[in-house]
Amino acid sequence: MDGAAAADWYGIRSVTAALAFAQALELCILRVAEAPLLHPPRFGPFRQCKVRRFPYHVVYRLHDDDVVVVAVSHASRAPGWWLARAKP
């Protein structure tokens, strides 16, 4: 499930929950953009940032001076499931 699918899932349950998830996801991405080295590498060059209040992580890598978001992953999903789509 990616970020859009997760927002849809929360939206089915509650508009308030969907908005809260979208806001928490946006804040997580902003934290990554402001301090991309804050989170240590976990899977080779890939790093992850926990989305506050929700069981999701933003998975990203650094490429030159850019931050590339690879996936929004549910915390219960098998670690590294997104590696196939993360090829440069």
ABEGO torsion letter per residue (X at the ends): XBAAAAAAAAAAABAAAAAAAAAAAAAAAAAAAABAAABBBABEABBBBBBBGBBBBBBBBBBEABBBBABBBBAABBBGAAAAAABX
